[in-house]
Amino acid sequence: MNKLNPSEILLIEDSESFAAMLCEQLMQFGYRPLWRRNTDTLLEDLRDNPGITALICDVFLEEGSIGPLLERKKAAAGGSVLPPTIFISGHLDFMTRLQAARAGAVAFFPKPLDIGALVDCLERLIRPTTATPYDILVVDDDHAVAQYHASLLNHAGMTTRVLSDPTRVYDALLEREPDLLVLDMHMPVCSGVELAAVIRQDPRFVGLPIVFLSADHNIERRIGALSFGADDFLVKPIDPDFFVSSVSVRASRYREMRSQISQDSLTGLLNHTSIKRQLDIEIVRAQRSGRPVSFALLDLDHFKRVNDTFGHPVGDEVIRSLSRLLGQRLRQTDIAGRYGGEEFAVILPDTPLQDAGRLMDQLRLAFRQIVQHPVGKTFHSSLSCGIASFPAVPANHLISFADKALYESKRLGRDRVTLIGEKPAGTG
Ligand SMILES: Nc1nc2c(ncn2[C@@H]2O[C@H](COP(=O)(O)OP(=O)(O)OP(=O)(O)O)[C@@H](O)[C@H]2O)c(=O)[nH]1
């Protein structure tokens, strides 16, 4: 979900003030809440708002317990299925939880609400469960053969790119790293083994699975290929099912390994190394397309004070609240990462500086609204941001200039966004 496609949430809560607070918080995370005091119009609301993806209901309303009320509604609608329902309540006893479970709760949150945990739960419910298909690059100088193998993989639900010119492989990898590379062994310009050696020279592709597909039965050459960095050597003609499962098993393991390595454990965002790597990729893409790419650095303000006042675990929660907000507010093509302790980086492809500035300013304002630490003494945090854009700023200066802009935001009093339009004169 992103801000262009906000999910609607139906909130059934009889306390107006609590509902207003919760709606405000949900909006900060990019949801569109619809509030009702009771279940009177539930079926009409669901019919008229097909975009409603989840219900949040207080277990007890003035008119009684929500469980039997929902049951009656479902019966009235011929037993139709309600969207996943999260229950909330100020009562924490076992019987209340049991009521919620009997009413079909997918989750139960006590009041006062931990909004962050609630949003995490909504995200799990709403996020599409279908993973993106494995992306395979097939390289074979015989285009028809490459197409045949690609079509087997497409049939099994994978996406493929086909290349008959091995000299273009490296560019294709930079453009979009696949989950696996299928290589022919004998090609006119260079052999598959040589091509694998070229790819392995780049530390970014050291782990990329390479599977050779060749009619070569010579055992020494096959061993040679494996020792030069191939992961498997499949001999043609190959059983289609065996080919597909060999590819998908390796692609799946690689993807799992990559996500473990590339993610920051606290936030689930890309870590420092991965975000820098993504920036390189986006710059290459921008150089090709002639479109701008903006790079933003965000830093929490006076964060030491938060840790000192409320403790490290609460500080961690603040960090997580910003990562959630980034997940909510950015477009699917934008890329966010945790750059350092309380510092985040965002890559905005196809985005000129001024647009990036507006977007980050909206994010800054939304972050300020989030009620932090709602189970204790509440407070609000703010962030400072610096943005630079390529090509106005040369690629090798993009990060340092975003950092200078961030420093300027801090210097001017924090809680602001500063843009650096171009590389200032005399900076080398
Ligand atoms: N809770 C928590 N704190 C962290 C983490 N990483 C860094 N920090 C803390 O973040 C604080 C950053 O402090 P400073 O660099 O002095 O910056 P600041 O207090 O945010 O002040 P300004 O950036 O100037 O507004 C330090 O106290 C770090 O210990 C983390 O993962 N969790």
The ligand as an SDF file (V2000), in Angstrom:
LIG
                    3D

 32 34  0  0  0  0  0  0  0  0999 V2000
   17.2100    3.5940   20.7430 N   0  0  0  0  0  0  0  0  0  0  0  0
   18.1680    3.6480   19.8130 C   0  0  0  0  0  0  0  0  0  0  0  0
   19.0280    4.7030   19.8110 N   0  0  0  0  0  0  0  0  0  0  0  0
   19.9670    4.7600   18.8560 C   0  0  0  0  0  0  0  0  0  0  0  0
   20.1040    3.7720   17.8830 C   0  0  0  0  0  0  0  0  0  0  0  0
   21.1210    4.1230   17.0520 N   0  0  0  0  0  0  0  0  0  0  0  0
   21.6110    5.3070   17.5050 C   0  0  0  0  0  0  0  0  0  0  0  0
   20.9230    5.6930   18.6060 N   0  0  0  0  0  0  0  0  0  0  0  0
   21.1310    6.8750   19.4280 C   0  0  0  0  0  0  0  0  0  0  0  0
   20.8440    8.0370   18.7010 O   0  0  0  0  0  0  0  0  0  0  0  0
   21.4620    9.1350   19.3860 C   0  0  0  0  0  0  0  0  0  0  0  0
   21.9650   10.1200   18.3790 C   0  0  0  0  0  0  0  0  0  0  0  0
   22.4370   11.2050   19.0700 O   0  0  0  0  0  0  0  0  0  0  0  0
   23.1380   12.4540   18.4040 P   0  0  0  0  0  0  0  0  0  0  0  0
   23.9710   11.9970   17.2350 O   0  0  0  0  0  0  0  0  0  0  0  0
   23.8010   13.2200   19.4870 O   0  0  0  0  0  0  0  0  0  0  0  0
   21.9820   13.2540   17.7570 O   0  0  0  0  0  0  0  0  0  0  0  0
   20.6040   13.8070   18.3240 P   0  0  0  0  0  0  0  0  0  0  0  0
   20.4880   13.6970   19.7970 O   0  0  0  0  0  0  0  0  0  0  0  0
   19.5300   13.1410   17.5310 O   0  0  0  0  0  0  0  0  0  0  0  0
   20.6990   15.3220   17.9540 O   0  0  0  0  0  0  0  0  0  0  0  0
   20.5220   15.9990   16.5270 P   0  0  0  0  0  0  0  0  0  0  0  0
   20.7280   14.9540   15.4600 O   0  0  0  0  0  0  0  0  0  0  0  0
   21.5620   17.0520   16.4780 O   0  0  0  0  0  0  0  0  0  0  0  0
   19.1400   16.5630   16.4850 O   0  0  0  0  0  0  0  0  0  0  0  0
   22.5620    8.5350   20.2490 C   0  0  0  0  0  0  0  0  0  0  0  0
   22.1810    8.6630   21.5970 O   0  0  0  0  0  0  0  0  0  0  0  0
   22.5710    7.0620   19.8630 C   0  0  0  0  0  0  0  0  0  0  0  0
   22.8620    6.2070   20.9370 O   0  0  0  0  0  0  0  0  0  0  0  0
   19.1930    2.6580   17.9320 C   0  0  0  0  0  0  0  0  0  0  0  0
   19.2350    1.7410   17.1300 O   0  0  0  0  0  0  0  0  0  0  0  0
   18.2560    2.6570   18.9090 N   0  0  0  0  0  0  0  0  0  0  0  0
  1  2  1  0
  2  3  2  0
  2 32  1  0
  3  4  1  0
  4  5  2  0
  4  8  1  0
  5  6  1  0
  5 30  1  0
  6  7  2  0
  7  8  1  0
  8  9  1  0
  9 10  1  0
  9 28  1  0
 10 11  1  0
 11 12  1  0
 11 26  1  0
 12 13  1  0
 13 14  1  0
 14 15  2  0
 14 16  1  0
 14 17  1  0
 17 18  1  0
 18 19  2  0
 18 20  1  0
 18 21  1  0
 21 22  1  0
 22 23  2  0
 22 24  1  0
 22 25  1  0
 26 27  1  0
 26 28  1  0
 28 29  1  0
 30 31  2  0
 30 32  1  0
M  END
$$$$
